[in-house]
């Protein structure tokens, strides 16, 4: 064979054909177009059905085209990536739709007057009124529940991780798992039974106790996982220097995990901030401002939303107030999460350069 023939022979390579980077976008657009055409032809009115159909077509088209061009092995990798994106969109689209609907309907009556006035003598069918009394009630009830549940939950988690051995630790873990799945109405009924025994009237702190019951297992579980992430080398180094165990926990373990613990507590606060059933049973609701959570019925944002929506038949004013209160509750939870992130960053261990 001549040298010219050898030079003309292409060099062997292990790299096969590849789809261009923009191919997923083209496949996605094509899948949406096909899904819309099928939806219109089949008479499907729901946009959700169109979206699910587009996702299915996108997965099938991605695998078919990738298998044809790149081979089955690369096609499996692309289909896995496509599944992740489809699952992400299925999770995000309802959330975005919920937030958008709440904002669009909640801004109708959301203003300074709405935030600084109570319902008072305003009837549910009449315009006006506000949620100041509900904001005060929610802050006090959730705040008291946090003061009760956070220390107990953190100390329980410290015991389970740092000291817990034997039957007692297993029993505590079992009851924490059981409490995690307790419905909110059951916690409310438990506190209500105690109130009936002592012949007590509805008051805000009763709702706080029920919310604390719901919050404690979440705090225990999140704090326990954060403490387990602290490297044992840090504990061993502190103990090797002669530092007592309790001081090691206080000065080494907790500062290292304080960011995660704070985030877990804020997640637990967000978990209880929207509870309605125990508040309805124990706090009962109040149209006027009650700043004392230890005496008399009190309002809260979730209960206000429920009552306004329940009384909104034929009354657009009550319906608008319910959406505005929902938007306020979402903003309240968002602010709590931002505060948690700020505290976590502030208290995070500083690393030297």
KAWOUR-V626782 format. One line per field, one symbol per residue. phi: phi as a letter, one per 40 degrees, with the letter a starting at -180 (. if undefined). A space follows every 10 residues. Layout:
BEGIN
phi = ???
END
This chain:
BEGIN
phi = .ccccccccc ccaccccbcc cccdcccccc cccccccccc ccgccccccc cccccccccc cccccccccb hccccccccc cccccccccc ccdccccccc ccccccccbc acdccbbccf cccccbchga bdcccdcccc cccccccccc cccccccccc ccbcagcccc cccccccccc cccccccccc ccccccccfb cdaccccccc cccccdcccc cccdcccccc dccccccccc cgcccccccc bbccccbccc cccccccccc cccbcbdccc cbcggacbcb cbccagcaca cccccccccc bccgbccccc cccccccccc cccccccccc cccccccccc bcc
END
